[in-house]
């Protein structure tokens, strides 16, 4: 995954990367839940 974001552009890239991971067909159900959880934590902390 990307390093912590330093600016708004980085935050957008990181969020997009999380979304791409969450939407991947290669994930198991638990992996998708974890990705969604991490994305939620990311938005909550920024």
Secondary structure, DSSP 8 states (H G I E B T S, - for coil): -----SSHHHHHHHHHHHHHHHT-TT--HHHHHHHHHHHHHHHHH-
